[in-house]
Amino acid sequence: MKRLRAKSKPGAVIIEGHVQGLSNTRSLGEYGVPVYVVDKSNCIARYSKHCKKFIYSPDYISPDFATFLIQLAKDEGLEGWTLIPSNDHALYSISKHKSELERYYKTLVPDEQGLQRIYDKTLLLDLAMRCGIPTPQTYYFRSLGEIDTGLLPYPLLTKGRYGLSFYRTIGKKALLSNGAAELAHNLKLIEVHHGIVNSFTQELIPSDNTNKTISFTAFCVNGVIKTHWSGIKLREHPLRFGTATFAASIENTVCYQQSVVLLEALKYTGVCEVEYLLDPRTGQYKLIEINARTWLWVGLAKACGVDYAKIIYNYTNSIENDFPAGYPSGIKWINYITDTYFSFRALISDKLKLGDYISSLKGRKVSAAFSWRDILPGLMFLILAFYIARKRR
């Protein structure tokens, strides 16, 4: 395939420049693509040598965000550039204004109806059940008065139908209830700040310290998987239900097979991450959620030869993709800042053994932010760690 000359290549706008945005910025910059980074606050991707320009934006969920992107295209001459969001709120806004934005940009964001089927978890769980894909036992409550809290199988997790909105209002991804009194308290809190009808409650899949969250990721066209990659969260923060700090590439045939069925039913086009958790009681991999975008540790997939940012760019620009047929297992990804901090906390609370921690660091690893070929973002991540943690809440 003939490569386009660098000066003739349309560029890409990376929306949210945290760890995944940095990975996407580096991928496209290395490919010779001009990259702008957009973020509502300071971010590490702006310091990459591959970032041609950084621009502060309104809040991604703001009504002004789409208008901002349109004006950016006009002011900077970005017509025909590819939008690559790495944040759910940005995804929502682009989806909502997709027809307007596509007059200026190329996107692979689902339309509103398609996105609703994924991010309204009640609709996703219903589709999974109809496809025969295992899900945690789920309860839908509409009011406090209808709940007989004494008859439920504790412990339980209560989550939001729309996860990011729930996190914004409640401050946690999920609320754990070990008994009836705790569930009643949590539901009252949700009723005041979020609305019970906007939540759902599920059984807590027990941990045997080996069943970690598995991310099956894929690039699809009309529901057909063109390439895929899988990884497992080995450590996360908070210690359960959290964000990866340490992960590894794996292969998992069951998650692949289940995802083939689910993504075909969705007729999905683009990159997605499908999360599963093994239930040790049944041996089933149960669906947790889908993210219709690149995820935090997308850089690990790139290190394994599955470069999703480049695949998105090629697809939106009608450049033939050479889809990888396989990838190596056992390559590890580490966010040195968060993993060191949270591992230390786990060690002193006896939730992690020192020998296990030292052993886990053996083998080939890729850093979330540090690279000798692009050193400034890693240094700025260290300097801005507390600022970033506060702004990303």
C-alpha positions as CSV (number, residue, x, y, z in Angstrom):
1,M,0.0,0.0,0.0
2,K,1.4,3.4,-0.9
3,R,2.0,5.7,2.0
4,L,0.6,9.2,1.9
5,R,3.3,11.9,2.1
6,A,3.3,13.4,5.6
7,K,2.4,16.9,4.4
8,S,-0.7,15.6,2.6
9,K,-2.0,13.6,5.6
10,P,-5.1,14.9,7.4
11,G,-4.6,15.0,11.1
12,A,-6.4,13.8,14.2
13,V,-7.9,15.5,17.3
14,I,-7.3,13.5,20.5
15,I,-10.0,14.3,23.0
16,E,-8.8,13.9,26.6
17,G,-5.0,13.7,27.0
18,H,-4.6,11.4,29.9
19,V,-2.8,8.0,29.7
20,Q,-4.9,6.6,26.8
21,G,-4.8,10.0,25.0
22,L,-1.1,10.0,25.3
23,S,-0.9,6.5,23.8
24,N,-3.1,7.5,20.9
25,T,-1.1,10.7,20.4
26,R,2.1,8.8,20.2
27,S,0.7,6.2,17.9
28,L,-0.5,8.7,15.3
29,G,2.5,11.0,15.7
30,E,4.8,8.0,15.0
31,Y,2.7,7.3,11.9
32,G,3.3,10.8,10.6
33,V,-0.1,12.2,11.4
34,P,-0.5,15.7,12.7
35,V,-2.1,15.6,16.2
36,Y,-4.0,18.2,18.2
37,V,-4.8,17.4,21.8
38,V,-8.0,18.8,23.4
39,D,-8.7,18.6,27.1
40,K,-10.7,20.6,29.6
41,S,-7.7,20.7,32.0
42,N,-4.0,20.3,31.9
43,C,-3.0,16.8,30.7
44,I,0.2,14.8,30.0
45,A,-0.5,14.2,26.2
46,R,0.0,17.9,25.6
47,Y,3.7,17.5,26.5
48,S,4.3,14.8,23.9
49,K,6.7,15.7,21.1
50,H,3.9,14.3,18.8
51,C,1.3,16.9,20.0
52,K,1.3,19.7,17.4
53,K,-1.0,21.9,19.4
54,F,-2.9,21.7,22.7
55,I,-6.3,23.5,23.2
56,Y,-8.3,23.8,26.4
57,S,-12.0,22.9,25.8
58,P,-15.3,23.4,27.7
59,D,-16.6,20.5,29.8
60,Y,-17.1,17.5,27.4
61,I,-20.8,17.2,28.5
62,S,-21.4,20.9,28.1
63,P,-23.8,22.0,25.3
64,D,-20.9,24.2,24.2
65,F,-18.5,21.3,23.5
66,A,-19.8,20.5,20.0
67,T,-19.8,24.2,19.1
68,F,-16.2,24.5,20.4
69,L,-15.1,21.6,18.1
70,I,-16.8,23.2,15.1
71,Q,-15.2,26.5,15.7
72,L,-11.8,24.8,16.2
73,A,-12.1,23.2,12.8
74,K,-12.9,26.6,11.2
75,D,-10.1,28.5,13.1
76,E,-7.4,25.9,12.6
77,G,-8.4,24.5,9.2
78,L,-9.0,21.0,10.6
79,E,-11.7,20.0,8.1
80,G,-11.4,16.3,7.4
81,W,-9.4,15.5,10.5
82,T,-10.4,12.5,12.6
83,L,-11.9,12.9,16.1
84,I,-10.7,10.2,18.6
85,P,-12.4,10.7,22.0
86,S,-11.1,8.8,25.1
87,N,-13.8,9.9,27.5
88,D,-17.5,8.8,27.8
89,H,-18.8,12.4,28.1
90,A,-17.0,13.5,25.0
91,L,-18.3,10.4,23.3
92,Y,-21.9,11.3,24.3
93,S,-21.5,14.9,23.0
94,I,-20.0,13.9,19.7
95,S,-22.7,11.2,19.2
96,K,-25.5,13.7,20.0
97,H,-24.1,16.2,17.5
98,K,-22.7,13.7,15.1
99,S,-24.5,15.0,11.9
100,E,-23.3,18.5,12.6
101,L,-19.7,17.5,13.5
102,E,-19.3,15.2,10.5
103,R,-19.6,18.3,8.2
104,Y,-16.1,19.1,9.5
105,Y,-14.6,15.9,11.0
106,K,-14.4,12.2,10.4
107,T,-15.6,10.1,13.3
108,L,-16.2,6.5,14.3
109,V,-18.5,7.3,17.2
110,P,-21.9,5.5,17.2
111,D,-25.0,7.5,16.6
112,E,-27.2,8.3,19.6
113,Q,-29.4,5.2,19.3
114,G,-26.4,2.9,18.9
115,L,-24.6,4.5,21.9
116,Q,-27.7,4.2,24.0
117,R,-27.8,0.4,23.5
118,I,-24.3,0.2,25.0
119,Y,-24.2,2.9,27.7
120,D,-27.6,2.4,29.1
121,K,-26.5,-0.7,31.0
122,T,-30.1,-1.9,31.5
123,L,-30.5,-2.1,27.7
124,L,-27.1,-3.8,27.3
125,L,-27.9,-6.4,30.0
126,D,-31.2,-7.2,28.3
127,L,-29.5,-7.7,25.0
128,A,-26.8,-9.9,26.5
129,M,-29.5,-12.1,28.1
130,R,-31.3,-12.4,24.8
131,C,-28.0,-13.4,23.2
132,G,-27.4,-16.1,25.9
133,I,-24.4,-14.3,27.4
134,P,-24.1,-14.7,31.2
135,T,-24.6,-11.6,33.3
136,P,-24.7,-11.0,37.1
137,Q,-28.1,-11.5,38.7
138,T,-29.7,-8.0,38.4
139,Y,-32.5,-6.2,40.3
140,Y,-34.2,-3.0,39.1
141,F,-35.9,-0.9,41.8
142,R,-38.1,2.1,41.0
143,S,-38.7,3.4,44.6
144,L,-37.6,2.8,48.1
145,G,-41.1,1.5,49.2
146,E,-41.1,-1.5,46.8
147,I,-37.8,-3.1,48.1
148,D,-37.9,-6.0,50.5
149,T,-34.2,-5.7,51.4
150,G,-34.3,-8.7,53.7
151,L,-34.8,-11.2,50.9
152,L,-31.9,-10.3,48.6
153,P,-28.7,-12.3,48.3
154,Y,-26.0,-10.2,49.8
155,P,-23.5,-8.8,49.2
156,L,-24.8,-6.6,46.4
157,L,-23.5,-3.8,44.2
158,T,-25.6,-0.8,43.1
159,K,-24.5,1.0,40.0
160,G,-25.8,3.7,37.6
161,R,-27.5,2.9,34.3
162,Y,-25.0,5.5,32.9
163,G,-21.7,4.8,34.8
164,L,-19.9,8.1,34.3
165,S,-22.9,10.2,35.4
166,F,-23.3,8.0,38.5
167,Y,-19.7,8.5,39.4
168,R,-20.0,12.2,39.0
169,T,-22.9,12.5,41.3
170,I,-22.2,9.7,43.9
171,G,-18.3,9.8,43.8
172,K,-17.9,6.0,43.3
173,K,-18.4,3.6,40.4
174,A,-20.6,1.4,42.6
175,L,-21.9,1.1,46.2
176,L,-21.4,-2.1,48.1
177,S,-24.1,-3.4,50.4
178,N,-23.3,-6.3,52.8
179,G,-26.8,-6.4,54.3
180,A,-30.3,-4.9,54.3
181,A,-29.5,-1.8,56.4
182,E,-26.5,-0.9,54.2
183,L,-28.6,-1.4,51.0
184,A,-31.4,0.8,52.4
185,H,-28.8,3.5,53.3
186,N,-27.2,3.4,49.8
187,L,-30.5,3.5,48.0
188,K,-31.6,6.5,50.0
189,L,-28.3,8.2,49.1
190,I,-28.9,7.4,45.4
191,E,-32.5,8.6,45.5
192,V,-31.4,12.0,46.8
193,H,-28.5,12.6,44.5
194,H,-29.1,10.4,41.4
195,G,-32.6,8.8,41.4
196,I,-33.2,5.1,42.0
197,V,-34.7,4.6,38.6
198,N,-31.3,5.6,37.2
199,S,-29.6,2.7,39.0
200,F,-29.6,-1.0,39.2
201,T,-28.4,-3.6,41.8
202,Q,-26.5,-6.7,41.1
203,E,-25.0,-9.7,42.9
204,L,-21.4,-9.3,43.8
205,I,-19.3,-11.9,42.0
206,P,-17.1,-13.3,44.7
207,S,-13.3,-12.9,44.4
208,D,-11.0,-15.9,44.8
209,N,-8.0,-13.6,44.2
210,T,-7.5,-15.0,40.7
211,N,-10.7,-14.0,38.9
212,K,-9.7,-10.5,37.6
213,T,-11.5,-8.3,35.2
214,I,-10.8,-9.3,31.5
215,S,-11.0,-6.7,28.8
216,F,-11.8,-8.1,25.4
217,T,-11.2,-5.4,22.8
218,A,-11.9,-5.3,19.1
219,F,-12.2,-3.3,15.9
220,C,-15.4,-4.2,14.2
221,V,-17.2,-3.2,11.0
222,N,-21.0,-3.8,11.1
223,G,-20.6,-6.3,13.9
224,V,-17.8,-8.3,12.2
225,I,-14.6,-8.4,14.2
226,K,-11.6,-7.5,12.1
227,T,-9.0,-7.8,14.8
228,H,-9.1,-8.3,18.5
229,W,-6.9,-8.2,21.7
230,S,-7.5,-9.2,25.3
231,G,-5.9,-8.2,28.6
232,I,-6.5,-8.8,32.3
233,K,-6.4,-6.3,35.2
234,L,-3.9,-7.7,37.7
235,R,-4.0,-4.7,40.0
236,E,-6.4,-1.8,40.2
237,H,-7.5,1.1,42.4
238,P,-9.7,1.0,44.4
239,L,-8.7,-2.5,45.2
240,R,-12.0,-3.8,43.8
241,F,-14.1,-2.4,41.0
242,G,-11.3,0.0,40.1
243,T,-9.1,1.4,37.4
244,A,-6.1,-0.7,36.2
245,T,-2.7,0.1,37.5
246,F,-1.0,-3.1,36.4
247,A,-2.3,-5.4,33.5
248,A,-1.1,-8.1,31.1
249,S,-2.0,-9.4,27.7
250,I,-3.8,-12.7,27.6
251,E,-5.9,-14.9,25.3
252,N,-9.4,-16.1,26.3
253,T,-11.5,-18.1,23.9
254,V,-14.7,-17.9,25.9
255,C,-14.7,-14.1,26.1
256,Y,-13.9,-14.0,22.4
257,Q,-16.8,-16.3,21.5
258,Q,-19.3,-14.4,23.6
259,S,-18.1,-11.0,22.2
260,V,-18.5,-12.3,18.6
261,V,-22.2,-12.9,19.4
262,L,-22.7,-9.6,21.3
263,L,-21.0,-7.3,18.8
264,E,-22.8,-8.9,15.9
265,A,-26.1,-8.3,17.6
266,L,-25.1,-4.6,18.1
267,K,-23.9,-4.3,14.5
268,Y,-21.0,-2.4,16.0
269,T,-18.5,-0.4,14.0
270,G,-15.3,0.9,15.6
271,V,-13.1,0.1,18.6
272,C,-14.7,-1.2,21.8
273,E,-13.7,-2.8,25.1
274,V,-15.9,-5.5,26.5
275,E,-15.4,-6.3,30.2
276,Y,-16.0,-9.7,31.7
277,L,-15.5,-11.2,35.2
278,L,-15.2,-14.9,35.9
279,D,-17.8,-16.2,38.4
280,P,-15.9,-18.9,40.4
281,R,-19.2,-20.4,41.5
282,T,-20.4,-21.2,38.0
283,G,-17.3,-21.0,35.8
284,Q,-19.0,-18.4,33.6
285,Y,-17.5,-15.3,32.3
286,K,-20.2,-12.7,33.1
287,L,-20.6,-9.4,31.1
288,I,-19.9,-6.3,33.1
289,E,-19.9,-3.5,30.5
290,I,-18.8,-2.2,27.1
291,N,-16.8,1.0,26.4
292,A,-17.3,2.3,22.9
293,R,-13.8,3.9,22.8
294,T,-10.2,3.3,23.6
295,W,-9.6,2.5,27.2
296,L,-6.9,3.5,29.8
297,W,-4.4,0.8,29.0
298,V,-4.8,0.9,25.2
299,G,-1.0,1.3,25.0
300,L,-0.6,-2.4,26.0
301,A,-2.6,-3.5,22.9
302,K,-0.3,-1.2,20.8
303,A,2.8,-2.9,22.4
304,C,1.4,-6.2,21.4
305,G,1.0,-5.1,17.8
306,V,-2.7,-4.1,17.8
307,D,-2.5,-0.3,17.3
308,Y,-6.1,0.8,17.6
309,A,-5.5,4.5,17.1
310,K,-3.8,3.8,13.8
311,I,-6.6,1.4,12.8
312,I,-9.2,4.1,13.5
313,Y,-7.3,6.7,11.6
314,N,-6.8,4.4,8.6
315,Y,-10.5,3.4,8.5
316,T,-11.8,6.9,8.7
317,N,-9.4,8.0,5.9
318,S,-10.1,5.0,3.6
319,I,-6.6,3.6,4.0
320,E,-6.3,-0.1,3.9
321,N,-5.7,-1.7,7.3
322,D,-3.3,-4.6,7.7
323,F,-5.2,-6.2,10.6
324,P,-3.1,-8.3,13.0
325,A,-4.0,-12.0,13.1
326,G,-2.6,-12.6,16.6
327,Y,-0.6,-11.0,19.4
328,P,1.8,-12.2,22.2
329,S,0.5,-13.0,25.7
330,G,2.2,-12.1,28.9
331,I,3.3,-8.6,28.1
332,K,2.6,-6.3,31.0
333,W,1.5,-2.7,31.4
334,I,2.2,-0.6,34.5
335,N,1.3,2.9,35.6
336,Y,4.3,3.3,37.9
337,I,2.8,6.2,39.8
338,T,-0.6,4.8,40.7
339,D,0.6,1.2,40.9
340,T,3.4,2.0,43.3
341,Y,1.2,4.0,45.6
342,F,-1.7,1.6,45.7
343,S,0.5,-1.5,45.9
344,F,2.2,0.0,48.9
345,R,-1.2,0.5,50.6
346,A,-2.1,-3.1,49.8
347,L,1.2,-4.3,51.2
348,I,0.8,-2.5,54.5
349,S,-2.8,-3.7,54.8
350,D,-1.7,-7.3,54.0
351,K,-3.9,-7.4,50.9
352,L,-0.8,-8.0,48.7
353,K,2.2,-10.2,49.5
354,L,5.7,-8.7,48.9
355,G,6.9,-11.8,47.1
356,D,3.9,-11.7,44.8
357,Y,4.5,-8.1,44.1
358,I,8.2,-8.6,43.2
359,S,7.4,-11.6,41.1
360,S,4.7,-9.8,39.1
361,L,7.3,-7.2,37.9
362,K,9.3,-9.8,36.0
363,G,9.1,-10.0,32.3
364,R,8.5,-7.5,29.5
365,K,6.7,-4.4,30.6
366,V,5.4,-1.2,28.9
367,S,4.9,1.9,30.9
368,A,1.7,3.9,30.9
369,A,3.5,7.2,30.4
370,F,7.3,6.9,30.4
371,S,9.2,6.6,27.2
372,W,12.8,7.4,26.4
373,R,11.7,8.4,22.9
374,D,9.2,10.9,24.3
375,I,10.3,11.6,27.8
376,L,8.5,14.9,28.8
377,P,5.0,13.4,29.3
378,G,6.3,10.9,31.9
379,L,8.1,13.6,33.8
380,M,5.1,15.9,33.8
381,F,2.9,13.0,34.9
382,L,5.1,12.7,38.0
383,I,5.0,16.5,38.6
384,L,1.2,16.8,38.0
385,A,0.1,13.5,39.7
386,F,-1.9,15.1,42.5
387,Y,-3.4,17.8,40.1
388,I,-4.4,15.1,37.6
389,A,-5.9,12.9,40.3
390,R,-8.0,15.8,41.6
391,K,-9.2,16.9,38.1
392,R,-10.1,13.4,37.0
393,R,-12.5,12.8,39.9
